[in-house]
Amino acid sequence: MTPNADHTLDTRGLLCPEPVMMLHNAVRDAQSGDVIEVVATDPSTERDIPKFCQFLGHELLHHEQRGEEWYYWIRRA
């Protein structure tokens, strides 16, 4: 079951480092505890987004791949 998102960030078609840079901005604008859903087509997000969360202390609630798209749900610290 996927978490409910407070914000959705569509990074489809963008390549590294743009998805993570956009996520950084979205996290900065969100409130503590908000859930941000990220949709991406860049396979490098499988590596970059979990590392981003770990480094900055945000919680990666769930992630999944659907065809050529990756989905991430992140709770802002």
PDB file of N, CA, C and O in Angstrom, chain B, residues numbered from 101:
ATOM      1  N   MET B 101       0.837  -1.184   0.000  1.00  0.00           N
ATOM      2  CA  MET B 101       0.000   0.000   0.000  1.00  0.00           C
ATOM      3  C   MET B 101       0.882   1.248   0.000  1.00  0.00           C
ATOM      4  O   MET B 101       1.824   1.354   0.785  1.00  0.00           O
ATOM      5  N   THR B 102       0.576   2.162  -0.862  1.00  0.00           N
ATOM      6  CA  THR B 102       1.383   3.369  -0.967  1.00  0.00           C
ATOM      7  C   THR B 102       0.881   4.439   0.007  1.00  0.00           C
ATOM      8  O   THR B 102      -0.323   4.578   0.221  1.00  0.00           O
ATOM      9  N   PRO B 103       1.816   5.194   0.595  1.00  0.00           N
ATOM     10  CA  PRO B 103       1.427   6.254   1.523  1.00  0.00           C
ATOM     11  C   PRO B 103       0.686   7.392   0.809  1.00  0.00           C
ATOM     12  O   PRO B 103       0.855   7.602  -0.392  1.00  0.00           O
ATOM     13  N   ASN B 104      -0.125   8.108   1.561  1.00  0.00           N
ATOM     14  CA  ASN B 104      -0.767   9.315   1.038  1.00  0.00           C
ATOM     15  C   ASN B 104       0.266  10.434   1.004  1.00  0.00           C
ATOM     16  O   ASN B 104       1.023  10.620   1.957  1.00  0.00           O
ATOM     17  N   ALA B 105       0.292  11.164  -0.079  1.00  0.00           N
ATOM     18  CA  ALA B 105       1.281  12.233  -0.245  1.00  0.00           C
ATOM     19  C   ALA B 105       0.645  13.604  -0.020  1.00  0.00           C
ATOM     20  O   ALA B 105      -0.490  13.855  -0.423  1.00  0.00           O
ATOM     21  N   ASP B 106       1.398  14.471   0.627  1.00  0.00           N
ATOM     22  CA  ASP B 106       0.999  15.873   0.783  1.00  0.00           C
ATOM     23  C   ASP B 106       1.412  16.686  -0.436  1.00  0.00           C
ATOM     24  O   ASP B 106       0.783  17.693  -0.764  1.00  0.00           O
ATOM     25  N   HIS B 107       2.477  16.241  -1.108  1.00  0.00           N
ATOM     26  CA  HIS B 107       3.018  16.945  -2.276  1.00  0.00           C
ATOM     27  C   HIS B 107       3.459  15.901  -3.297  1.00  0.00           C
ATOM     28  O   HIS B 107       3.898  14.814  -2.921  1.00  0.00           O
ATOM     29  N   THR B 108       3.345  16.219  -4.571  1.00  0.00           N
ATOM     30  CA  THR B 108       3.838  15.343  -5.637  1.00  0.00           C
ATOM     31  C   THR B 108       4.847  16.115  -6.468  1.00  0.00           C
ATOM     32  O   THR B 108       4.614  17.258  -6.861  1.00  0.00           O
ATOM     33  N   LEU B 109       5.971  15.467  -6.725  1.00  0.00           N
ATOM     34  CA  LEU B 109       7.050  16.053  -7.511  1.00  0.00           C
ATOM     35  C   LEU B 109       7.256  15.185  -8.749  1.00  0.00           C
ATOM     36  O   LEU B 109       7.689  14.037  -8.645  1.00  0.00           O
ATOM     37  N   ASP B 110       6.945  15.734  -9.911  1.00  0.00           N
ATOM     38  CA  ASP B 110       7.066  15.000 -11.176  1.00  0.00           C
ATOM     39  C   ASP B 110       8.394  15.359 -11.823  1.00  0.00           C
ATOM     40  O   ASP B 110       8.569  16.473 -12.317  1.00  0.00           O
ATOM     41  N   THR B 111       9.331  14.413 -11.821  1.00  0.00           N
ATOM     42  CA  THR B 111      10.647  14.651 -12.426  1.00  0.00           C
ATOM     43  C   THR B 111      10.844  13.794 -13.676  1.00  0.00           C
ATOM     44  O   THR B 111      11.971  13.588 -14.126  1.00  0.00           O
ATOM     45  N   ARG B 112       9.739  13.297 -14.230  1.00  0.00           N
ATOM     46  CA  ARG B 112       9.848  12.452 -15.426  1.00  0.00           C
ATOM     47  C   ARG B 112      10.537  13.216 -16.547  1.00  0.00           C
ATOM     48  O   ARG B 112      10.238  14.383 -16.802  1.00  0.00           O
ATOM     49  N   GLY B 113      11.471  12.530 -17.213  1.00  0.00           N
ATOM     50  CA  GLY B 113      12.207  13.123 -18.322  1.00  0.00           C
ATOM     51  C   GLY B 113      13.468  13.860 -17.909  1.00  0.00           C
ATOM     52  O   GLY B 113      14.261  14.251 -18.765  1.00  0.00           O
ATOM     53  N   LEU B 114      13.666  14.057 -16.609  1.00  0.00           N
ATOM     54  CA  LEU B 114      14.856  14.763 -16.132  1.00  0.00           C
ATOM     55  C   LEU B 114      15.934  13.763 -15.734  1.00  0.00           C
ATOM     56  O   LEU B 114      15.645  12.665 -15.258  1.00  0.00           O
ATOM     57  N   LEU B 115      17.176  14.169 -15.940  1.00  0.00           N
ATOM     58  CA  LEU B 115      18.309  13.303 -15.620  1.00  0.00           C
ATOM     59  C   LEU B 115      19.095  13.853 -14.437  1.00  0.00           C
ATOM     60  O   LEU B 115      19.014  15.038 -14.112  1.00  0.00           O
ATOM     61  N   CYS B 116      19.852  12.972 -13.805  1.00  0.00           N
ATOM     62  CA  CYS B 116      20.706  13.325 -12.683  1.00  0.00           C
ATOM     63  C   CYS B 116      21.556  14.552 -13.049  1.00  0.00           C
ATOM     64  O   CYS B 116      22.133  14.587 -14.136  1.00  0.00           O
ATOM     65  N   PRO B 117      21.640  15.525 -12.195  1.00  0.00           N
ATOM     66  CA  PRO B 117      21.207  15.586 -10.791  1.00  0.00           C
ATOM     67  C   PRO B 117      19.870  16.297 -10.590  1.00  0.00           C
ATOM     68  O   PRO B 117      19.483  16.559  -9.451  1.00  0.00           O
ATOM     69  N   GLU B 118      19.161  16.611 -11.663  1.00  0.00           N
ATOM     70  CA  GLU B 118      17.947  17.423 -11.540  1.00  0.00           C
ATOM     71  C   GLU B 118      16.878  16.849 -10.610  1.00  0.00           C
ATOM     72  O   GLU B 118      16.328  17.609  -9.812  1.00  0.00           O
ATOM     73  N   PRO B 119      16.545  15.539 -10.664  1.00  0.00           N
ATOM     74  CA  PRO B 119      15.506  15.046  -9.751  1.00  0.00           C
ATOM     75  C   PRO B 119      15.841  15.285  -8.274  1.00  0.00           C
ATOM     76  O   PRO B 119      14.972  15.669  -7.492  1.00  0.00           O
ATOM     77  N   VAL B 120      17.100  15.058  -7.898  1.00  0.00           N
ATOM     78  CA  VAL B 120      17.487  15.247  -6.499  1.00  0.00           C
ATOM     79  C   VAL B 120      17.531  16.734  -6.149  1.00  0.00           C
ATOM     80  O   VAL B 120      17.183  17.111  -5.030  1.00  0.00           O
ATOM     81  N   MET B 121      17.943  17.565  -7.068  1.00  0.00           N
ATOM     82  CA  MET B 121      17.938  19.005  -6.809  1.00  0.00           C
ATOM     83  C   MET B 121      16.511  19.501  -6.605  1.00  0.00           C
ATOM     84  O   MET B 121      16.257  20.312  -5.715  1.00  0.00           O
ATOM     85  N   MET B 122      15.577  19.017  -7.425  1.00  0.00           N
ATOM     86  CA  MET B 122      14.176  19.405  -7.268  1.00  0.00           C
ATOM     87  C   MET B 122      13.598  18.861  -5.961  1.00  0.00           C
ATOM     88  O   MET B 122      12.803  19.532  -5.303  1.00  0.00           O
ATOM     89  N   LEU B 123      13.998  17.649  -5.589  1.00  0.00           N
ATOM     90  CA  LEU B 123      13.552  17.080  -4.316  1.00  0.00           C
ATOM     91  C   LEU B 123      14.070  17.921  -3.158  1.00  0.00           C
ATOM     92  O   LEU B 123      13.346  18.165  -2.193  1.00  0.00           O
ATOM     93  N   HIS B 124      15.305  18.358  -3.248  1.00  0.00           N
ATOM     94  CA  HIS B 124      15.878  19.197  -2.190  1.00  0.00           C
ATOM     95  C   HIS B 124      15.043  20.466  -2.007  1.00  0.00           C
ATOM     96  O   HIS B 124      14.771  20.870  -0.876  1.00  0.00           O
ATOM     97  N   ASN B 125      14.639  21.088  -3.101  1.00  0.00           N
ATOM     98  CA  ASN B 125      13.799  22.290  -3.027  1.00  0.00           C
ATOM     99  C   ASN B 125      12.421  21.965  -2.449  1.00  0.00           C
ATOM    100  O   ASN B 125      11.893  22.724  -1.636  1.00  0.00           O
ATOM    101  N   ALA B 126      11.844  20.846  -2.864  1.00  0.00           N
ATOM    102  CA  ALA B 126      10.518  20.457  -2.378  1.00  0.00           C
ATOM    103  C   ALA B 126      10.556  20.180  -0.876  1.00  0.00           C
ATOM    104  O   ALA B 126       9.632  20.554  -0.154  1.00  0.00           O
ATOM    105  N   VAL B 127      11.612  19.531  -0.405  1.00  0.00           N
ATOM    106  CA  VAL B 127      11.763  19.245   1.019  1.00  0.00           C
ATOM    107  C   VAL B 127      11.893  20.548   1.799  1.00  0.00           C
ATOM    108  O   VAL B 127      11.309  20.700   2.872  1.00  0.00           O
ATOM    109  N   ARG B 128      12.648  21.467   1.262  1.00  0.00           N
ATOM    110  CA  ARG B 128      12.844  22.754   1.937  1.00  0.00           C
ATOM    111  C   ARG B 128      11.518  23.504   2.086  1.00  0.00           C
ATOM    112  O   ARG B 128      11.294  24.177   3.092  1.00  0.00           O
ATOM    113  N   ASP B 129      10.644  23.387   1.089  1.00  0.00           N
ATOM    114  CA  ASP B 129       9.362  24.085   1.114  1.00  0.00           C
ATOM    115  C   ASP B 129       8.285  23.358   1.925  1.00  0.00           C
ATOM    116  O   ASP B 129       7.270  23.957   2.282  1.00  0.00           O
ATOM    117  N   ALA B 130       8.499  22.070   2.216  1.00  0.00           N
ATOM    118  CA  ALA B 130       7.499  21.270   2.936  1.00  0.00           C
ATOM    119  C   ALA B 130       7.639  21.471   4.445  1.00  0.00           C
ATOM    120  O   ALA B 130       8.664  21.940   4.942  1.00  0.00           O
ATOM    121  N   GLN B 131       6.580  21.103   5.148  1.00  0.00           N
ATOM    122  CA  GLN B 131       6.584  21.141   6.613  1.00  0.00           C
ATOM    123  C   GLN B 131       7.132  19.818   7.146  1.00  0.00           C
ATOM    124  O   GLN B 131       7.061  18.790   6.472  1.00  0.00           O
ATOM    125  N   SER B 132       7.671  19.854   8.344  1.00  0.00           N
ATOM    126  CA  SER B 132       8.141  18.632   8.989  1.00  0.00           C
ATOM    127  C   SER B 132       6.991  17.636   9.077  1.00  0.00           C
ATOM    128  O   SER B 132       5.893  17.988   9.510  1.00  0.00           O
ATOM    129  N   GLY B 133       7.240  16.394   8.669  1.00  0.00           N
ATOM    130  CA  GLY B 133       6.220  15.348   8.686  1.00  0.00           C
ATOM    131  C   GLY B 133       5.445  15.201   7.389  1.00  0.00           C
ATOM    132  O   GLY B 133       4.743  14.207   7.199  1.00  0.00           O
ATOM    133  N   ASP B 134       5.560  16.178   6.487  1.00  0.00           N
ATOM    134  CA  ASP B 134       4.889  16.074   5.186  1.00  0.00           C
ATOM    135  C   ASP B 134       5.477  14.911   4.387  1.00  0.00           C
ATOM    136  O   ASP B 134       6.658  14.588   4.513  1.00  0.00           O
ATOM    137  N   VAL B 135       4.636  14.293   3.567  1.00  0.00           N
ATOM    138  CA  VAL B 135       5.075  13.215   2.679  1.00  0.00           C
ATOM    139  C   VAL B 135       5.119  13.758   1.255  1.00  0.00           C
ATOM    140  O   VAL B 135       4.150  14.333   0.759  1.00  0.00           O
ATOM    141  N   ILE B 136       6.264  13.560   0.613  1.00  0.00           N
ATOM    142  CA  ILE B 136       6.472  14.000  -0.767  1.00  0.00           C
ATOM    143  C   ILE B 136       6.564  12.749  -1.644  1.00  0.00           C
ATOM    144  O   ILE B 136       7.374  11.856  -1.398  1.00  0.00           O
ATOM    145  N   GLU B 137       5.727  12.710  -2.655  1.00  0.00           N
ATOM    146  CA  GLU B 137       5.790  11.630  -3.644  1.00  0.00           C
ATOM    147  C   GLU B 137       6.634  12.134  -4.810  1.00  0.00           C
ATOM    148  O   GLU B 137       6.391  13.222  -5.334  1.00  0.00           O
ATOM    149  N   VAL B 138       7.615  11.350  -5.211  1.00  0.00           N
ATOM    150  CA  VAL B 138       8.470  11.692  -6.351  1.00  0.00           C
ATOM    151  C   VAL B 138       8.232  10.653  -7.439  1.00  0.00           C
ATOM    152  O   VAL B 138       8.255   9.450  -7.180  1.00  0.00           O
ATOM    153  N   VAL B 139       8.004  11.132  -8.659  1.00  0.00           N
ATOM    154  CA  VAL B 139       7.874  10.260  -9.827  1.00  0.00           C
ATOM    155  C   VAL B 139       9.060  10.565 -10.725  1.00  0.00           C
ATOM    156  O   VAL B 139       9.297  11.721 -11.072  1.00  0.00           O
ATOM    157  N   ALA B 140       9.807   9.529 -11.103  1.00  0.00           N
ATOM    158  CA  ALA B 140      11.029   9.732 -11.882  1.00  0.00           C
ATOM    159  C   ALA B 140      11.159   8.690 -12.986  1.00  0.00           C
ATOM    160  O   ALA B 140      10.608   7.594 -12.894  1.00  0.00           O
ATOM    161  N   THR B 141      11.897   9.054 -14.027  1.00  0.00           N
ATOM    162  CA  THR B 141      12.217   8.103 -15.092  1.00  0.00           C
ATOM    163  C   THR B 141      13.720   7.827 -15.168  1.00  0.00           C
ATOM    164  O   THR B 141      14.152   6.965 -15.933  1.00  0.00           O
ATOM    165  N   ASP B 142      14.502   8.537 -14.397  1.00  0.00           N
ATOM    166  CA  ASP B 142      15.952   8.356 -14.393  1.00  0.00           C
ATOM    167  C   ASP B 142      16.313   7.210 -13.442  1.00  0.00           C
ATOM    168  O   ASP B 142      16.079   7.323 -12.239  1.00  0.00           O
ATOM    169  N   PRO B 143      16.883   6.100 -13.956  1.00  0.00           N
ATOM    170  CA  PRO B 143      17.223   4.967 -13.100  1.00  0.00           C
ATOM    171  C   PRO B 143      18.200   5.315 -11.981  1.00  0.00           C
ATOM    172  O   PRO B 143      18.235   4.622 -10.964  1.00  0.00           O
ATOM    173  N   SER B 144      18.992   6.369 -12.144  1.00  0.00           N
ATOM    174  CA  SER B 144      19.956   6.722 -11.098  1.00  0.00           C
ATOM    175  C   SER B 144      19.265   7.184  -9.812  1.00  0.00           C
ATOM    176  O   SER B 144      19.904   7.256  -8.762  1.00  0.00           O
ATOM    177  N   THR B 145      17.956   7.498  -9.885  1.00  0.00           N
ATOM    178  CA  THR B 145      17.246   7.885  -8.666  1.00  0.00           C
ATOM    179  C   THR B 145      17.170   6.716  -7.686  1.00  0.00           C
ATOM    180  O   THR B 145      17.005   6.932  -6.485  1.00  0.00           O
ATOM    181  N   GLU B 146      17.288   5.482  -8.178  1.00  0.00           N
ATOM    182  CA  GLU B 146      17.289   4.318  -7.286  1.00  0.00           C
ATOM    183  C   GLU B 146      18.451   4.378  -6.302  1.00  0.00           C
ATOM    184  O   GLU B 146      18.348   3.881  -5.180  1.00  0.00           O
ATOM    185  N   ARG B 147      19.530   4.974  -6.714  1.00  0.00           N
ATOM    186  CA  ARG B 147      20.702   5.152  -5.866  1.00  0.00           C
ATOM    187  C   ARG B 147      20.643   6.492  -5.143  1.00  0.00           C
ATOM    188  O   ARG B 147      20.900   6.574  -3.942  1.00  0.00           O
ATOM    189  N   ASP B 148      20.302   7.545  -5.890  1.00  0.00           N
ATOM    190  CA  ASP B 148      20.425   8.910  -5.377  1.00  0.00           C
ATOM    191  C   ASP B 148      19.396   9.275  -4.318  1.00  0.00           C
ATOM    192  O   ASP B 148      19.751   9.904  -3.321  1.00  0.00           O
ATOM    193  N   ILE B 149      18.141   8.904  -4.498  1.00  0.00           N
ATOM    194  CA  ILE B 149      17.107   9.331  -3.546  1.00  0.00           C
ATOM    195  C   ILE B 149      17.273   8.649  -2.184  1.00  0.00           C
ATOM    196  O   ILE B 149      17.171   9.338  -1.170  1.00  0.00           O
ATOM    197  N   PRO B 150      17.524   7.330  -2.098  1.00  0.00           N
ATOM    198  CA  PRO B 150      17.775   6.751  -0.772  1.00  0.00           C
ATOM    199  C   PRO B 150      18.993   7.372  -0.076  1.00  0.00           C
ATOM    200  O   PRO B 150      18.969   7.584   1.136  1.00  0.00           O
ATOM    201  N   LYS B 151      20.042   7.661  -0.827  1.00  0.00           N
ATOM    202  CA  LYS B 151      21.224   8.287  -0.223  1.00  0.00           C
ATOM    203  C   LYS B 151      20.908   9.704   0.256  1.00  0.00           C
ATOM    204  O   LYS B 151      21.380  10.123   1.313  1.00  0.00           O
ATOM    205  N   PHE B 152      20.109  10.444  -0.521  1.00  0.00           N
ATOM    206  CA  PHE B 152      19.680  11.785  -0.136  1.00  0.00           C
ATOM    207  C   PHE B 152      18.939  11.719   1.196  1.00  0.00           C
ATOM    208  O   PHE B 152      19.217  12.500   2.105  1.00  0.00           O
ATOM    209  N   CYS B 153      17.997  10.785   1.308  1.00  0.00           N
ATOM    210  CA  CYS B 153      17.209  10.652   2.534  1.00  0.00           C
ATOM    211  C   CYS B 153      18.095  10.281   3.719  1.00  0.00           C
ATOM    212  O   CYS B 153      17.971  10.857   4.799  1.00  0.00           O
ATOM    213  N   GLN B 154      18.976   9.331   3.514  1.00  0.00           N
ATOM    214  CA  GLN B 154      19.853   8.880   4.585  1.00  0.00           C
ATOM    215  C   GLN B 154      20.766  10.019   5.051  1.00  0.00           C
ATOM    216  O   GLN B 154      20.941  10.221   6.253  1.00  0.00           O
ATOM    217  N   PHE B 155      21.334  10.744   4.124  1.00  0.00           N
ATOM    218  CA  PHE B 155      22.276  11.813   4.450  1.00  0.00           C
ATOM    219  C   PHE B 155      21.602  12.947   5.209  1.00  0.00           C
ATOM    220  O   PHE B 155      22.192  13.513   6.130  1.00  0.00           O
ATOM    221  N   LEU B 156      20.357  13.289   4.828  1.00  0.00           N
ATOM    222  CA  LEU B 156      19.678  14.441   5.429  1.00  0.00           C
ATOM    223  C   LEU B 156      18.666  14.059   6.513  1.00  0.00           C
ATOM    224  O   LEU B 156      18.036  14.936   7.103  1.00  0.00           O
ATOM    225  N   GLY B 157      18.505  12.763   6.778  1.00  0.00           N
ATOM    226  CA  GLY B 157      17.650  12.320   7.875  1.00  0.00           C
ATOM    227  C   GLY B 157      16.171  12.246   7.564  1.00  0.00           C
ATOM    228  O   GLY B 157      15.353  12.185   8.481  1.00  0.00           O
ATOM    229  N   HIS B 158      15.809  12.250   6.287  1.00  0.00           N
ATOM    230  CA  HIS B 158      14.408  12.098   5.902  1.00  0.00           C
ATOM    231  C   HIS B 158      14.100  10.605   5.801  1.00  0.00           C
ATOM    232  O   HIS B 158      15.002   9.792   5.601  1.00  0.00           O
ATOM    233  N   GLU B 159      12.833  10.253   5.939  1.00  0.00           N
ATOM    234  CA  GLU B 159      12.440   8.844   5.936  1.00  0.00           C
ATOM    235  C   GLU B 159      11.893   8.437   4.575  1.00  0.00           C
ATOM    236  O   GLU B 159      10.909   9.002   4.098  1.00  0.00           O
ATOM    237  N   LEU B 160      12.530   7.465   3.961  1.00  0.00           N
ATOM    238  CA  LEU B 160      12.028   6.889   2.716  1.00  0.00           C
ATOM    239  C   LEU B 160      10.988   5.844   3.113  1.00  0.00           C
ATOM    240  O   LEU B 160      11.326   4.737   3.531  1.00  0.00           O
ATOM    241  N   LEU B 161       9.717   6.218   2.973  1.00  0.00           N
ATOM    242  CA  LEU B 161       8.620   5.369   3.437  1.00  0.00           C
ATOM    243  C   LEU B 161       8.396   4.162   2.543  1.00  0.00           C
ATOM    244  O   LEU B 161       8.133   3.058   3.022  1.00  0.00           O
ATOM    245  N   HIS B 162       8.502   4.386   1.233  1.00  0.00           N
ATOM    246  CA  HIS B 162       8.180   3.328   0.278  1.00  0.00           C
ATOM    247  C   HIS B 162       8.744   3.740  -1.079  1.00  0.00           C
ATOM    248  O   HIS B 162       8.824   4.927  -1.394  1.00  0.00           O
ATOM    249  N   HIS B 163       9.129   2.762  -1.864  1.00  0.00           N
ATOM    250  CA  HIS B 163       9.514   3.032  -3.256  1.00  0.00           C
ATOM    251  C   HIS B 163       9.159   1.815  -4.090  1.00  0.00           C
ATOM    252  O   HIS B 163       9.163   0.681  -3.610  1.00  0.00           O
ATOM    253  N   GLU B 164       8.853   2.080  -5.344  1.00  0.00           N
ATOM    254  CA  GLU B 164       8.499   0.989  -6.256  1.00  0.00           C
ATOM    255  C   GLU B 164       8.739   1.421  -7.691  1.00  0.00           C
ATOM    256  O   GLU B 164       8.764   2.608  -8.014  1.00  0.00           O
ATOM    257  N   GLN B 165       8.913   0.425  -8.533  1.00  0.00           N
ATOM    258  CA  GLN B 165       9.064   0.670  -9.959  1.00  0.00           C
ATOM    259  C   GLN B 165       7.816   0.177 -10.660  1.00  0.00           C
ATOM    260  O   GLN B 165       7.321  -0.918 -10.391  1.00  0.00           O
ATOM    261  N   ARG B 166       7.313   1.011 -11.572  1.00  0.00           N
ATOM    262  CA  ARG B 166       6.164   0.650 -12.405  1.00  0.00           C
ATOM    263  C   ARG B 166       6.581   0.879 -13.848  1.00  0.00           C
ATOM    264  O   ARG B 166       6.571   2.010 -14.335  1.00  0.00           O
ATOM    265  N   GLY B 167       6.942  -0.186 -14.520  1.00  0.00           N
ATOM    266  CA  GLY B 167       7.432  -0.057 -15.892  1.00  0.00           C
ATOM    267  C   GLY B 167       8.719   0.743 -15.906  1.00  0.00           C
ATOM    268  O   GLY B 167       9.699   0.369 -15.262  1.00  0.00           O
ATOM    269  N   GLU B 168       8.714   1.843 -16.639  1.00  0.00           N
ATOM    270  CA  GLU B 168       9.907   2.683 -16.771  1.00  0.00           C
ATOM    271  C   GLU B 168       9.892   3.870 -15.805  1.00  0.00           C
ATOM    272  O   GLU B 168      10.661   4.816 -15.969  1.00  0.00           O
ATOM    273  N   GLU B 169       9.021   3.816 -14.806  1.00  0.00           N
ATOM    274  CA  GLU B 169       8.923   4.910 -13.845  1.00  0.00           C
ATOM    275  C   GLU B 169       9.193   4.397 -12.434  1.00  0.00           C
ATOM    276  O   GLU B 169       8.825   3.277 -12.081  1.00  0.00           O
ATOM    277  N   TRP B 170       9.838   5.234 -11.644  1.00  0.00           N
ATOM    278  CA  TRP B 170      10.124   4.941 -10.256  1.00  0.00           C
ATOM    279  C   TRP B 170       9.330   5.908  -9.399  1.00  0.00           C
ATOM    280  O   TRP B 170       9.219   7.090  -9.723  1.00  0.00           O
ATOM    281  N   TYR B 171       8.778   5.404  -8.308  1.00  0.00           N
ATOM    282  CA  TYR B 171       7.974   6.191  -7.373  1.00  0.00           C
ATOM    283  C   TYR B 171       8.604   6.095  -5.985  1.00  0.00           C
ATOM    284  O   TYR B 171       9.013   5.020  -5.549  1.00  0.00           O
ATOM    285  N   TYR B 172       8.673   7.228  -5.306  1.00  0.00           N
ATOM    286  CA  TYR B 172       9.252   7.314  -3.965  1.00  0.00           C
ATOM    287  C   TYR B 172       8.326   8.135  -3.084  1.00  0.00           C
ATOM    288  O   TYR B 172       7.747   9.127  -3.529  1.00  0.00           O
ATOM    289  N   TRP B 173       8.188   7.716  -1.829  1.00  0.00           N
ATOM    290  CA  TRP B 173       7.438   8.489  -0.842  1.00  0.00           C
ATOM    291  C   TRP B 173       8.378   8.788   0.313  1.00  0.00           C
ATOM    292  O   TRP B 173       8.899   7.882   0.963  1.00  0.00           O
ATOM    293  N   ILE B 174       8.584  10.064   0.553  1.00  0.00           N
ATOM    294  CA  ILE B 174       9.577  10.514   1.524  1.00  0.00           C
ATOM    295  C   ILE B 174       8.882  11.388   2.571  1.00  0.00           C
ATOM    296  O   ILE B 174       8.149  12.317   2.233  1.00  0.00           O
ATOM    297  N   ARG B 175       9.125  11.073   3.850  1.00  0.00           N
ATOM    298  CA  ARG B 175       8.611  11.923   4.936  1.00  0.00           C
ATOM    299  C   ARG B 175       9.718  12.877   5.358  1.00  0.00           C
ATOM    300  O   ARG B 175      10.825  12.474   5.714  1.00  0.00           O
ATOM    301  N   ARG B 176       9.369  14.166   5.302  1.00  0.00           N
ATOM    302  CA  ARG B 176      10.351  15.195   5.670  1.00  0.00           C
ATOM    303  C   ARG B 176      10.624  15.119   7.159  1.00  0.00           C
ATOM    304  O   ARG B 176       9.704  14.997   7.967  1.00  0.00           O
ATOM    305  N   ALA B 177      11.894  15.193   7.511  1.00  0.00           N
ATOM    306  CA  ALA B 177      12.308  15.168   8.925  1.00  0.00           C
ATOM    307  C   ALA B 177      11.871  16.436   9.638  1.00  0.00           C
ATOM    308  O   ALA B 177      12.130  16.594  10.831  1.00  0.00           O
TER     309      ALA B 177
END
